[in-house]
């Protein structure tokens, strides 16, 4: 009986060793044993309000590690809004819908711990505190800044459904430190056309004002037993 049990165990151990050697030879030593990827899309899942988001977020912060039986190596939350129209900033004292030519469509995004994985090429990180004038401080990618000739300090206004207006100011231009690291489950280039903001701004300012702020929500969990 002992011999019969040891053969499959030895074979399994040998296969595991060969797999790890093969991954290492291909430069994938950073690859974790397990990845869980949870994604909510407004177009597929219906309405998601902040209360429901927080329930899911709290569950995914604890339950997977307990169920799998080994600790979580990394947990990354990502949230992105629906697209909004982007216009030049209005003149001081001007009210109503912006009258200038629309620049393009942009969205707001938040990615947990992004500041540790990017290099600022100009400017600084967005403030975690609300602006007294209601202006949202944002980061843009280097490619976005180049395409639209954006500069640090420039202001714009975004317009959502029902003519909801969110003024923004570019405070920094960024690029990924290492676009190939496991943190970037969405390639850094996917942030072209996105205004990256702090968590406090996203959930404290944008979610209460934008009907589809929780348009695309992702929980990316890495485990390495």
N, CA, C and O of each residue as an XYZ file, in Angstrom:
900
protein
N       0.835     -1.196      0.000
C       0.000      0.000      0.000
C       0.872      1.250      0.000
O       0.584      2.208     -0.718
N       1.936      1.247      0.801
C       2.831      2.402      0.857
C       3.468      2.667     -0.496
O       3.594      3.820     -0.907
N       3.875      1.596     -1.200
C       4.493      1.744     -2.512
C       3.505      2.311     -3.512
O       3.854      3.184     -4.306
N       2.260      1.814     -3.478
C       1.228      2.281     -4.401
C       0.943      3.767     -4.195
O       0.689      4.486     -5.162
N       0.984      4.235     -2.942
C       0.716      5.643     -2.658
C       1.901      6.527     -3.038
O       1.724      7.662     -3.479
N       3.122      5.990     -2.860
C       4.292      6.829     -3.075
C       4.537      7.126     -4.544
O       5.092      8.174     -4.872
N       4.133      6.223     -5.442
C       4.394      6.427     -6.870
C       3.710      7.678     -7.402
O       4.384      8.526     -7.987
N       2.374      7.834     -7.222
C       1.754      9.064     -7.714
C       2.265     10.313     -7.011
O       2.360     11.373     -7.631
N       2.604     10.203     -5.694
C       3.123     11.364     -4.977
C       4.478     11.769     -5.530
O       4.760     12.957     -5.684
N       5.322     10.777     -5.833
C       6.641     11.068     -6.394
C       6.487     11.685     -7.783
O       7.179     12.643     -8.127
N       5.568     11.124     -8.579
C       5.348     11.637     -9.931
C       4.835     13.070     -9.892
O       5.244     13.909    -10.694
N       3.934     13.340     -8.950
C       3.391     14.691     -8.832
C       4.484     15.672     -8.422
O       4.555     16.788     -8.937
N       5.343     15.242     -7.480
C       6.438     16.101     -7.059
C       7.426     16.361     -8.189
O       7.931     17.474     -8.337
N       7.696     15.338     -8.976
C       8.605     15.487    -10.109
C       8.033     16.437    -11.149
O       8.743     17.289    -11.683
N       6.733     16.283    -11.434
C       6.075     17.172    -12.401
C       6.112     18.621    -11.932
O       6.336     19.536    -12.724
N       5.887     18.821    -10.622
C       5.927     20.177    -10.053
C       7.314     20.778    -10.224
O       7.443     21.943    -10.600
N       8.359     19.988     -9.951
C       9.729     20.479    -10.069
C      10.044     20.835    -11.522
O      10.653     21.869    -11.796
N       9.625     19.971    -12.450
C       9.867     20.233    -13.868
C       9.136     21.486    -14.324
O       9.670     22.276    -15.103
N       7.890     21.670    -13.829
C       7.114     22.850    -14.207
C       7.811     24.126    -13.723
O       7.936     25.092    -14.475
N       8.261     24.123    -12.465
C       8.913     25.308    -11.927
C      10.213     25.609    -12.668
O      10.529     26.772    -12.919
N      10.975     24.553    -13.022
C      12.206     24.757    -13.779
C      11.912     25.329    -15.158
O      12.652     26.183    -15.646
N      10.840     24.869    -15.788
C      10.473     25.353    -17.104
C      10.045     26.818    -17.043
O      10.435     27.619    -17.893
N       9.237     27.169    -16.029
C       8.820     28.562    -15.871
C      10.014     29.463    -15.606
O      10.102     30.568    -16.142
N      10.946     28.975    -14.763
C      12.113     29.781    -14.456
C      12.972     30.006    -15.694
O      13.520     31.090    -15.888
N      13.087     28.966    -16.541
C      13.900     29.091    -17.745
C      13.307     30.078    -18.735
O      14.018     30.632    -19.573
N      11.998     30.297    -18.634
C      11.329     31.223    -19.531
C      11.205     32.625    -18.925
O      10.561     33.505    -19.495
N      11.827     32.814    -17.768
C      11.809     34.144    -17.165
C      10.524     34.457    -16.428
O      10.204     35.631    -16.243
N       9.768     33.442    -15.995
C       8.491     33.667    -15.325
C       8.576     33.359    -13.841
O       7.599     32.890    -13.258
N       9.718     33.609    -13.216
C       9.886     33.283    -11.811
C       8.950     34.084    -10.924
O       8.655     33.675     -9.801
N       8.476     35.233    -11.423
C       7.597     36.080    -10.618
C       6.148     35.605    -10.666
O       5.304     36.102     -9.921
N       5.863     34.651    -11.534
C       4.481     34.217    -11.708
C       3.977     33.516    -10.446
O       4.587     32.534    -10.022
N       2.889     33.983     -9.831
C       2.364     33.346     -8.619
C       1.652     32.043     -8.965
O       1.315     31.791    -10.122
N       1.432     31.225     -7.948
C       0.779     29.938     -8.160
C      -0.688     30.105     -8.557
O      -1.206     29.335     -9.365
N      -1.354     31.111     -7.987
C      -2.793     31.260     -8.210
C      -3.158     32.720     -8.430
O      -2.628     33.613     -7.769
N      -4.071     32.950     -9.366
C      -4.576     34.290     -9.641
C      -6.098     34.222     -9.682
O      -6.668     33.363    -10.356
N      -6.747     35.117     -8.969
C      -8.195     35.260     -9.050
C      -8.498     36.642     -9.624
O      -7.959     37.650     -9.166
N      -9.357     36.672    -10.619
C      -9.671     37.921    -11.309
C     -11.188     38.065    -11.336
O     -11.883     37.332    -12.040
N     -11.692     39.026    -10.554
C     -13.129     39.284    -10.500
C     -13.404     40.609    -11.198
O     -12.738     41.609    -10.933
N     -14.387     40.609    -12.087
C     -14.668     41.833    -12.839
C     -16.173     42.076    -12.938
O     -16.953     41.167    -13.219
N     -16.550     43.317    -12.700
C     -17.940     43.752    -12.894
C     -17.977     44.769    -14.029
O     -17.198     45.722    -14.054
N     -18.896     44.549    -14.965
C     -19.127     45.493    -16.047
C     -20.577     45.947    -16.007
O     -21.494     45.127    -15.967
N     -20.776     47.247    -16.019
C     -22.132     47.788    -15.951
C     -23.007     47.275    -17.082
O     -24.194     47.021    -16.879
N     -22.437     47.118    -18.271
C     -23.225     46.685    -19.426
C     -23.707     45.251    -19.303
O     -24.651     44.852    -19.985
N     -23.062     44.466    -18.433
C     -23.443     43.057    -18.277
C     -24.117     42.761    -16.945
O     -24.914     41.829    -16.842
N     -23.796     43.560    -15.920
C     -24.270     43.210    -14.584
C     -25.329     44.100    -13.994
O     -25.701     43.909    -12.836
N     -25.836     45.070    -14.737
C     -26.850     45.946    -14.174
C     -26.239     46.989    -13.252
O     -25.028     47.211    -13.260
N     -27.095     47.628    -12.456
C     -26.655     48.726    -11.597
C     -25.821     48.219    -10.417
O     -26.117     47.179     -9.828
N     -24.776     48.975    -10.090
C     -23.963     48.700     -8.913
C     -23.767     50.010     -8.162
O     -23.095     50.923     -8.642
N     -24.367     50.088     -6.974
C     -24.197     51.314     -6.182
C     -23.048     51.119     -5.198
O     -22.477     50.032     -5.105
N     -22.715     52.176     -4.468
C     -21.568     52.140     -3.574
C     -21.743     51.112     -2.460
O     -20.783     50.445     -2.076
N     -22.957     50.981     -1.940
C     -23.191     50.018     -0.847
C     -22.889     48.600     -1.310
O     -22.220     47.845     -0.604
N     -23.379     48.234     -2.494
C     -23.127     46.887     -3.007
C     -21.645     46.683     -3.319
O     -21.086     45.612     -3.082
N     -21.031     47.724     -3.850
C     -19.591     47.626     -4.135
C     -18.820     47.334     -2.846
O     -17.941     46.472     -2.827
N     -19.150     48.047     -1.782
C     -18.432     47.879     -0.518
C     -18.640     46.487      0.069
O     -17.734     45.940      0.698
N     -19.820     45.909     -0.129
C     -20.080     44.548      0.354
C     -19.169     43.560     -0.375
O     -18.536     42.715      0.258
N     -19.104     43.665     -1.692
C     -18.246     42.783     -2.484
C     -16.785     43.005     -2.128
O     -16.024     42.048     -1.984
N     -16.392     44.265     -1.986
C     -15.007     44.601     -1.683
C     -14.572     44.014     -0.349
O     -13.473     43.471     -0.234
N     -15.425     44.120      0.652
C     -15.107     43.573      1.972
C     -14.985     42.057      1.918
O     -14.098     41.475      2.544
N     -15.877     41.421      1.167
C     -15.837     39.953      1.051
C     -14.537     39.489      0.385
O     -13.882     38.566      0.870
N     -14.167     40.134     -0.726
C     -12.987     39.709     -1.467
C     -11.685     40.047     -0.742
O     -10.630     39.512     -1.082
N     -11.752     40.920      0.244
C     -10.560     41.244      1.026
C     -10.200     40.125      2.004
O      -9.058     40.039      2.457
N     -11.176     39.262      2.332
C     -10.951     38.235      3.344
C     -11.226     36.814      2.874
O     -10.425     35.913      3.121
N     -12.356     36.606      2.198
C     -12.840     35.258      1.924
C     -11.919     34.395      1.062
O     -11.696     33.237      1.416
N     -11.373     34.892     -0.050
C     -10.556     34.008     -0.897
C      -9.395     33.357     -0.167
O      -9.149     32.163     -0.341
N      -8.675     34.121      0.649
C      -7.540     33.565      1.384
C      -8.004     32.484      2.363
O      -7.339     31.462      2.535
N      -9.152     32.724      3.001
C      -9.679     31.739      3.947
C     -10.110     30.464      3.235
O      -9.863     29.361      3.723
N     -10.753     30.615      2.083
C     -11.246     29.463      1.338
C     -10.112     28.660      0.719
O     -10.154     27.429      0.720
N      -9.097     29.340      0.190
C      -7.984     28.647     -0.450
C      -6.997     28.073      0.561
O      -6.299     27.099      0.283
N      -6.950     28.693      1.737
C      -6.085     28.155      2.774
C      -4.661     28.648      2.752
O      -3.823     28.122      3.485
N      -4.352     29.645      1.932
C      -3.012     30.226      1.975
C      -3.105     31.730      1.753
O      -4.079     32.218      1.181
N      -2.095     32.461      2.204
C      -2.186     33.917      2.245
C      -2.180     34.579      0.868
O      -1.688     34.027     -0.116
N      -2.745     35.777      0.842
C      -2.780     36.573     -0.370
C      -1.467     37.326     -0.520
O      -1.008     37.975      0.420
N      -0.866     37.240     -1.695
C       0.395     37.927     -1.952
C       0.164     39.381     -2.322
O       0.902     40.267     -1.889
N      -0.860     39.620     -3.122
C      -1.145     40.982     -3.565
C      -2.620     41.110     -3.910
O      -3.205     40.212     -4.516
N      -3.208     42.214     -3.526
C      -4.610     42.495     -3.839
C      -4.674     43.888     -4.466
O      -4.217     44.863     -3.870
N      -5.240     43.976     -5.666
C      -5.307     45.254     -6.373
C      -6.733     45.529     -6.822
O      -7.350     44.716     -7.509
N      -7.245     46.686     -6.423
C      -8.576     47.111     -6.850
C      -8.433     48.119     -7.986
O      -7.522     48.946     -8.000
N      -9.347     48.026     -8.922
C      -9.350     48.934    -10.073
C     -10.794     49.342    -10.335
O     -11.693     48.500    -10.354
N     -11.007     50.627    -10.535
C     -12.348     51.124    -10.843
C     -12.230     52.149    -11.966
O     -11.308     52.964    -11.988
N     -13.179     52.095    -12.897
C     -13.156     53.053    -14.007
C     -14.588     53.461    -14.348
O     -15.506     52.641    -14.339
N     -14.750     54.729    -14.644
C     -16.076     55.260    -14.959
C     -16.406     55.054    -16.429
O     -15.560     54.634    -17.218
N     -17.631     55.351    -16.778
C     -18.016     55.423    -18.182
C     -17.320     56.651    -18.776
O     -16.799     57.486    -18.037
N     -17.311     56.762    -20.094
C     -16.654     57.903    -20.716
C     -17.498     59.171    -20.577
O     -18.727     59.127    -20.537
N     -16.791     60.300    -20.506
C     -17.422     61.609    -20.414
C     -16.848     62.504    -21.519
O     -15.734     62.285    -21.995
N     -17.609     63.491    -21.908
C     -17.124     64.452    -22.893
C     -16.129     65.383    -22.210
O     -16.336     65.805    -21.073
N     -15.056     65.695    -22.913
C     -14.037     66.591    -22.374
C     -13.986     67.878    -23.190
O     -13.892     67.855    -24.417
N     -14.051     69.005    -22.472
C     -14.022     70.324    -23.103
C     -12.929     71.177    -22.463
O     -12.493     70.887    -21.349
N     -12.482     72.227    -23.159
C     -11.577     73.193    -22.518
C     -12.273     73.831    -21.323
O     -13.501     73.908    -21.277
N     -11.490     74.283    -20.368
C     -12.065     74.938    -19.193
C     -12.808     76.198    -19.609
O     -12.404     76.894    -20.540
N     -13.895     76.480    -18.911
C     -14.675     77.673    -19.202
C     -14.007     78.909    -18.610
O     -13.240     78.827    -17.651
N     -14.315     80.031    -19.195
C     -13.805     81.295    -18.676
C     -14.376     81.542    -17.286
O     -15.482     81.099    -16.978
N     -13.638     82.234    -16.465
C     -14.081     82.508    -15.098
C     -15.429     83.224    -15.104
O     -15.619     84.219    -15.805
N     -16.345     82.704    -14.319
C     -17.671     83.307    -14.229
C     -18.656     82.779    -15.245
O     -19.848     83.077    -15.158
N     -18.184     81.990    -16.223
C     -19.079     81.442    -17.240
C     -19.803     80.221    -16.681
O     -19.186     79.362    -16.052
N     -21.094     80.151    -16.910
C     -21.905     79.031    -16.433
C     -22.546     78.323    -17.616
O     -22.447     78.777    -18.755
N     -23.206     77.201    -17.331
C     -23.898     76.463    -18.383
C     -22.984     75.451    -19.058
O     -21.855     75.226    -18.623
N     -23.488     74.846    -20.126
C     -22.741     73.831    -20.855
C     -21.574     74.477    -21.595
O     -21.748     75.531    -22.205
N     -20.383     73.864    -21.553
C     -19.238     74.432    -22.262
C     -19.557     74.648    -23.742
O     -20.198     73.812    -24.380
N     -19.106     75.769    -24.269
C     -19.406     76.124    -25.648
C     -18.234     75.842    -26.590
O     -18.384     75.929    -27.809
N     -17.072     75.507    -26.034
C     -15.917     75.230    -26.878
C     -16.046     73.895    -27.590
O     -16.963     73.119    -27.321
N     -15.128     73.640    -28.491
C     -15.142     72.391    -29.244
C     -14.755     71.224    -28.336
O     -13.800     71.316    -27.566
N     -15.504     70.133    -28.435
C     -15.202     68.962    -27.617
C     -13.832     68.404    -28.005
O     -13.524     68.257    -29.188
N     -13.014     68.095    -26.992
C     -11.677     67.565    -27.242
C     -11.729     66.086    -27.565
O     -11.125     65.631    -28.536
N     -12.453     65.340    -26.748
C     -12.576     63.891    -26.947
C     -13.425     63.331    -25.814
O     -14.059     64.078    -25.069
N     -13.431     61.996    -25.695
C     -14.093     61.322    -24.580
C     -13.021     60.776    -23.638
O     -12.064     60.140    -24.080
N     -13.185     61.030    -22.336
C     -12.255     60.547    -21.321
C     -13.045     59.863    -20.209
O     -14.259     60.033    -20.096
N     -12.341     59.093    -19.396
C     -12.964     58.469    -18.230
C     -12.080     58.711    -17.016
O     -10.914     59.085    -17.146
N     -12.648     58.493    -15.834
C     -11.891     58.574    -14.588
C     -11.514     57.160    -14.156
O     -12.273     56.215    -14.370
N     -10.337     57.022    -13.547
C      -9.887     55.700    -13.107
C      -9.134     55.795    -11.785
O      -8.464     56.786    -11.492
N      -9.268     54.738    -11.006
C      -8.491     54.576     -9.776
C      -7.932     53.166     -9.773
O      -8.650     52.207    -10.055
N      -6.631     53.037     -9.449
C      -6.014     51.725     -9.320
C      -5.205     51.711     -8.033
O      -4.339     52.558     -7.814
N      -5.496     50.753     -7.204
C      -4.877     50.682     -5.883
C      -3.353     50.602     -5.961
O      -2.803     49.816     -6.733
N      -2.680     51.419     -5.157
C      -1.227     51.403     -5.014
C      -0.500     51.808     -6.303
O       0.673     51.480     -6.479
N      -1.186     52.512     -7.194
C      -0.568     52.856     -8.485
C       0.669     53.730     -8.298
O       1.605     53.656     -9.094
N       0.680     54.552     -7.258
C       1.804     55.464     -7.060
C       3.125     54.737     -6.870
O       4.187     55.304     -7.131
N       3.072     53.470     -6.412
C       4.295     52.704     -6.198
C       4.809     52.069     -7.490
O       5.924     51.547     -7.525
N       4.009     52.111     -8.539
C       4.362     51.411     -9.777
C       4.526     52.339    -10.975
O       4.695     51.875    -12.103
N       4.477     53.635    -10.737
C       4.627     54.585    -11.833
C       5.780     55.544    -11.551
O       6.209     55.721    -10.411
N       6.258     56.145    -12.614
C       7.272     57.190    -12.528
C       6.655     58.488    -13.022
O       6.118     58.543    -14.129
N       6.728     59.513    -12.219
C       6.209     60.814    -12.629
C       7.244     61.521    -13.492
O       8.376     61.753    -13.067
N       6.840     61.857    -14.702
C       7.723     62.557    -15.632
C       7.614     64.066    -15.466
O       8.515     64.814    -15.844
N       6.502     64.494    -14.897
C       6.282     65.916    -14.625
C       5.195     66.041    -13.580
O       4.286     65.212    -13.515
N       5.287     67.075    -12.762
C       4.234     67.338    -11.786
C       4.322     66.473    -10.544
O       5.403     66.052    -10.133
N       3.157     66.214     -9.949
C       3.076     65.472     -8.693
C       1.810     64.628     -8.659
O       0.986     64.685     -9.572
N       1.668     63.845     -7.598
C       0.489     62.994     -7.441
C      -0.726     63.839     -7.091
O      -0.587     64.907     -6.494
N      -1.931     63.368     -7.461
C      -3.157     64.097     -7.104
C      -3.340     64.155     -5.587
O      -2.944     63.238     -4.866
N      -3.933     65.222     -5.126
C      -4.197     65.382     -3.706
C      -5.242     64.370     -3.236
O      -6.126     63.966     -3.991
N      -5.116     63.973     -1.974
C      -6.101     63.081     -1.368
C      -7.222     63.871     -0.695
O      -8.167     63.287     -0.164
N      -7.115     65.178     -0.717
C      -8.093     66.033     -0.048
C      -8.925     66.801     -1.068
O      -8.397     67.215     -2.100
N     -10.208     67.000     -0.802
C     -11.082     67.715     -1.747
C     -10.598     69.133     -1.999
O     -10.152     69.820     -1.080
N     -10.690     69.565     -3.241
C     -10.350     70.938     -3.591
C     -11.510     71.844     -3.197
O     -12.661     71.506     -3.475
N     -11.248     72.977     -2.563
C     -12.353     73.858     -2.137
C     -13.197     74.379     -3.296
O     -14.356     74.749     -3.108
N     -12.609     74.408     -4.505
C     -13.357     74.880     -5.677
C     -13.998     73.738     -6.460
O     -14.606     73.958     -7.507
N     -13.857     72.513     -5.942
C     -14.477     71.369     -6.604
C     -13.714     70.830     -7.795
O     -14.239     70.007     -8.544
N     -12.468     71.287     -7.984
C     -11.662     70.819     -9.113
C     -11.011     69.478     -8.754
O     -10.456     69.329     -7.665
N     -11.078     68.507     -9.669
C     -10.504     67.184     -9.450
C      -9.097     67.136    -10.036
O      -8.909     67.385    -11.227
N      -8.107     66.817     -9.201
C      -6.729     66.706     -9.668
C      -6.513     65.322    -10.288
O      -6.922     64.306     -9.725
N      -5.858     65.301    -11.466
C      -5.727     64.043    -12.217
C      -4.317     63.861    -12.758
O      -3.553     64.814    -12.910
N      -3.997     62.594    -13.045
C      -2.789     62.216    -13.760
C      -3.165     61.754    -15.159
O      -4.252     61.216    -15.366
N      -2.269     61.961    -16.121
C      -2.454     61.413    -17.468
C      -1.174     60.707    -17.883
O      -0.091     61.043    -17.404
N      -1.296     59.730    -18.775
C      -0.122     59.017    -19.262
C       0.712     59.918    -20.167
O       0.232     60.924    -20.690
N       1.962     59.529    -20.334
C       2.840     60.273    -21.230
C       2.280     60.277    -22.653
O       2.331     61.302    -23.334
N       1.744     59.137    -23.109
C       1.180     59.060    -24.461
C      -0.008     60.002    -24.614
O      -0.159     60.659    -25.644
N      -0.851     60.066    -23.583
C      -2.012     60.955    -23.632
C      -1.572     62.411    -23.684
O      -2.098     63.201    -24.467
N      -0.602     62.758    -22.842
C      -0.105     64.137    -22.819
C       0.474     64.520    -24.177
O       0.293     65.643    -24.646
N       1.171     63.576    -24.801
C       1.766     63.863    -26.102
C       0.689     63.997    -27.186
O       0.749     64.901    -28.019
N      -0.285     63.097    -27.165
C      -1.321     63.120    -28.204
C      -2.156     64.390    -28.177
O      -2.487     64.941    -29.227
N      -2.499     64.860    -26.976
C      -3.376     66.023    -26.850
C      -2.628     67.300    -26.465
O      -3.238     68.346    -26.240
N      -1.304     67.199    -26.391
C      -0.483     68.351    -26.002
C      -0.888     68.896    -24.634
O      -0.885     70.106    -24.409
N      -1.237     67.977    -23.715
C      -1.583     68.369    -22.358
C      -0.323     68.772    -21.594
O       0.760     68.232    -21.820
N      -0.488     69.718    -20.699
C       0.604     70.153    -19.843
C       0.140     70.206    -18.387
O      -1.038     70.426    -18.106
N       1.065     70.006    -17.489
C       0.750     70.097    -16.063
C       0.248     71.502    -15.751
O       0.839     72.500    -16.162
N      -0.858     71.550    -15.013
C      -1.448     72.828    -14.643
C      -2.632     73.224    -15.502
O      -3.368     74.146    -15.150
N      -2.831     72.536    -16.638
C      -3.968     72.865    -17.504
C      -5.273     72.356    -16.908
O      -5.307     71.320    -16.245
N      -6.341     73.096    -17.154
C      -7.660     72.750    -16.628
C      -8.640     72.468    -17.767
O      -8.548     73.034    -18.856
N      -9.582     71.571    -17.468
C     -10.608     71.186    -18.434
C     -11.904     70.931    -17.675
O     -11.944     71.021    -16.448
N     -12.951     70.615    -18.409
C     -14.212     70.246    -17.761
C     -14.773     69.021    -18.457
O     -14.831     68.969    -19.685
N     -15.185     68.038    -17.674
C     -15.833     66.850    -18.216
C     -17.340     66.986    -18.039
O     -17.822     67.558    -17.062
N     -18.066     66.446    -19.007
C     -19.528     66.532    -18.967
C     -20.105     65.135    -19.129
O     -19.848     64.455    -20.123
N     -20.894     64.710    -18.135
C     -21.523     63.391    -18.155
C     -22.994     63.535    -18.533
O     -23.452     64.612    -18.918
N     -23.723     62.427    -18.415
C     -25.152     62.449    -18.687
C     -25.843     63.455    -17.768
O     -25.365     63.752    -16.673
N     -26.958     63.962    -18.233
C     -27.737     64.953    -17.486
C     -26.911     66.226    -17.241
O     -27.160     66.977    -16.298
N     -25.926     66.443    -18.117
C     -25.112     67.662    -18.077
C     -24.370     67.860    -16.756
O     -24.135     68.990    -16.328
N     -24.001     66.733    -16.109
C     -23.206     66.815    -14.888
C     -21.777     67.202    -15.260
O     -21.150     66.543    -16.089
N     -21.264     68.266    -14.652
C     -19.944     68.769    -14.989
C     -18.951     68.543    -13.843
O     -19.238     68.818    -12.678
N     -17.778     68.035    -14.218
C     -16.698     67.828    -13.253
C     -15.458     68.545    -13.784
O     -14.874     68.097    -14.771
N     -15.040     69.649    -13.154
C     -13.814     70.319    -13.603
C     -12.583     69.525    -13.173
O     -12.544     68.978    -12.070
N     -11.580     69.464    -14.044
C     -10.364     68.713    -13.735
C      -9.133     69.579    -13.999
O      -9.161     70.510    -14.804
N      -8.056     69.242    -13.295
C      -6.777     69.911    -13.522
C      -5.688     68.852    -13.556
O      -5.591     68.022    -12.651
N      -4.869     68.880    -14.602
C      -3.771     67.925    -14.736
C      -2.639     68.343    -13.797
O      -2.108     69.449    -13.895
N      -2.281     67.436    -12.886
C      -1.210     67.748    -11.934
C       0.027     66.882    -12.159
O       1.078     67.145    -11.574
N      -0.088     65.847    -13.004
C       1.069     64.995    -13.234
C       0.956     64.187    -14.512
O      -0.138     63.886    -14.990
N       2.124     63.843    -15.058
C       2.220     63.004    -16.258
C       3.073     61.801    -15.890
O       4.134     61.961    -15.288
N       2.623     60.581    -16.243
C       3.281     59.382    -15.750
C       3.551     58.330    -16.812
O       2.982     58.350    -17.904
N       4.440     57.408    -16.452
C       4.663     56.187    -17.211
C       4.911     55.061    -16.220
O       5.305     55.321    -15.083
N       4.692     53.829    -16.621
C       4.906     52.683    -15.729
C       6.395     52.449    -15.516
O       7.184     52.576    -16.452
N       6.784     52.108    -14.289
C       8.178     51.767    -14.012
C       8.566     50.488    -14.737
O       9.635     50.399    -15.341
N       7.683     49.501    -14.667
C       7.926     48.212    -15.323
C       6.608     47.721    -15.913
O       5.820     47.102    -15.198
N       6.345     47.975    -17.188
C       5.067     47.600    -17.804
C       4.799     46.095    -17.805
O       3.665     45.670    -18.028
N       5.841     45.281    -17.555
C       5.685     43.832    -17.621
C       5.405     43.186    -16.270
O       5.136     41.986    -16.216
N       5.460     43.943    -15.182
C       5.269     43.316    -13.876
C       3.819     42.867    -13.687
O       2.906     43.363    -14.347
N       3.633     41.921    -12.775
C       2.321     41.311    -12.575
C       1.262     42.310    -12.118
O       0.068     42.066    -12.292
N       1.677     43.408    -11.549
C       0.723     44.418    -11.085
C      -0.175     44.899    -12.219
O      -1.361     45.148    -12.001
N       0.370     45.033    -13.424
C      -0.377     45.600    -14.549
C      -1.197     44.527    -15.246
O      -0.843     44.083    -16.338
N      -2.297     44.108    -14.618
C      -3.182     43.144    -15.281
C      -3.886     43.780    -16.473
O      -4.293     43.078    -17.398
N      -4.032     45.097    -16.460
C      -4.358     45.865    -17.661
C      -3.078     46.583    -18.072
O      -2.440     47.223    -17.235
N      -2.697     46.492    -19.316
C      -1.468     47.129    -19.780
C      -1.525     48.635    -19.519
O      -2.589     49.243    -19.642
N      -0.401     49.236    -19.164
C      -0.396     50.693    -18.908
C      -0.978     51.511    -20.057
O      -1.554     52.574    -19.826
N      -0.834     51.028    -21.291
C      -1.377     51.795    -22.423
C      -2.902     51.867    -22.394
O      -3.495     52.724    -23.049
N      -3.546     50.957    -21.626
C      -5.008     51.003    -21.531
C      -5.476     52.220    -20.737
O      -6.665     52.537    -20.725
N      -4.535     52.904    -20.070
C      -4.882     54.109    -19.316
C      -4.808     55.370    -20.182
O      -5.092     56.468    -19.704
N      -4.432     55.213    -21.441
C      -4.511     56.352    -22.347
C      -5.977     56.755    -22.475
O      -6.831     55.907    -22.733
N      -6.271     58.014    -22.300
C      -7.668     58.448    -22.329
C      -8.350     58.344    -20.977
O      -9.575     58.426    -20.883
N      -7.549     58.162    -19.921
C      -8.120     58.079    -18.571
C      -7.472     59.110    -17.664
O      -6.272     59.371    -17.756
N      -8.275     59.690    -16.790
C      -7.784     60.581    -15.748
C      -7.650     59.761    -14.466
O      -8.654     59.358    -13.878
N      -6.433     59.518    -14.039
C      -6.198     58.731    -12.828
C      -6.272     59.648    -11.611
O      -5.644     60.706    -11.576
N      -7.050     59.224    -10.613
C      -7.262     60.034     -9.414
C      -6.977     59.196     -8.174
O      -6.788     57.983     -8.268
N      -6.948     59.838     -7.023
C      -6.746     59.142     -5.750
C      -8.024     58.397     -5.359
O      -9.110     58.690     -5.858
N      -7.869     57.440     -4.465
C      -9.033     56.693     -3.977
C     -10.033     57.627     -3.294
O     -11.242     57.512     -3.493
N      -9.512     58.547     -2.489
C     -10.387     59.470     -1.774
C     -11.230     60.306     -2.731
O     -12.412     60.545     -2.484
N     -10.615     60.745     -3.821
C     -11.348     61.529     -4.817
C     -12.367     60.669     -5.554
O     -13.495     61.096     -5.802
N     -11.955     59.453     -5.898
C     -12.864     58.607     -6.676
C     -14.139     58.289     -5.892
O     -15.252     58.482     -6.383
N     -13.954     57.800     -4.665
C     -15.118     57.363     -3.901
C     -15.781     58.496     -3.121
O     -16.963     58.411     -2.787
N     -15.034     59.544     -2.833
C     -15.617     60.644     -2.076
C     -16.243     61.724     -2.926
O     -17.194     62.377     -2.496
N     -15.721     61.926     -4.139
C     -16.213     62.995     -5.002
C     -16.933     62.484     -6.247
O     -18.026     62.951     -6.569
N     -16.321     61.524     -6.951
C     -16.872     61.090     -8.236
C     -18.064     60.139     -8.105
O     -19.080     60.312     -8.778
N     -17.933     59.145     -7.242
C     -19.031     58.165     -7.114
C     -20.351     58.823     -6.721
O     -21.382     58.470     -7.292
N     -20.371     59.766     -5.772
C     -21.649     60.403     -5.432
C     -22.233     61.270     -6.553
O     -23.436     61.528     -6.566
N     -21.399     61.721     -7.488
C     -21.869     62.659     -8.504
C     -22.125     62.022     -9.867
O     -22.997     62.478    -10.607
N     -21.374     60.972    -10.208
C     -21.492     60.379    -11.532
C     -22.325     59.108    -11.475
O     -21.980     58.190    -10.731
N     -23.415     59.026    -12.240
C     -24.282     57.844    -12.216
C     -23.558     56.548    -12.565
O     -23.898     55.494    -12.028
N     -22.558     56.605    -13.459
C     -21.859     55.390    -13.868
C     -20.375     55.458    -13.511
O     -19.507     55.097    -14.306
N     -20.113     55.926    -12.305
C     -18.725     55.949    -11.828
C     -18.207     54.532    -11.623
O     -17.023     54.265    -11.829
N     -19.100     53.613    -11.213
C     -18.717     52.208    -11.000
C     -19.053     51.401    -12.242
O     -19.774     50.405    -12.180
N     -18.525     51.842    -13.352
C     -18.834     51.216    -14.639
C     -18.031     49.943    -14.876
O     -18.532     48.991    -15.473
N     -16.799     49.926    -14.414
C     -15.903     48.787    -14.607
C     -15.106     48.606    -13.327
O     -14.268     49.442    -12.992
N     -15.364     47.520    -12.612
C     -14.703     47.271    -11.316
C     -13.965     45.945    -11.367
O     -14.516     44.938    -11.812
N     -12.723     45.943    -10.913
C     -11.906     44.734    -10.953
C     -11.233     44.511     -9.604
O     -10.775     45.451     -8.955
N     -11.184     43.241     -9.197
C     -10.401     42.819     -8.045
C      -9.419     41.775     -8.561
O      -9.827     40.721     -9.049
N      -8.141     42.062     -8.454
C      -7.090     41.176     -8.967
C      -6.301     40.651     -7.769
O      -5.608     41.417     -7.099
N      -6.403     39.361     -7.499
C      -5.826     38.764     -6.301
C      -4.756     37.754     -6.673
O      -4.990     36.859     -7.486
N      -3.575     37.901     -6.074
C      -2.462     36.990     -6.333
C      -2.149     36.181     -5.071
O      -2.113     36.726     -3.968
N      -1.927     34.883     -5.247
C      -1.602     33.998     -4.131
C      -0.325     33.234     -4.456
O      -0.055     32.904     -5.610
N       0.448     32.964     -3.421
C       1.679     32.214     -3.610
C       1.937     31.349     -2.384
O       2.688     31.744     -1.492
N       1.319     30.169     -2.334
C       1.401     29.331     -1.130
C       2.809     28.838     -0.855
O       3.033     28.123      0.122
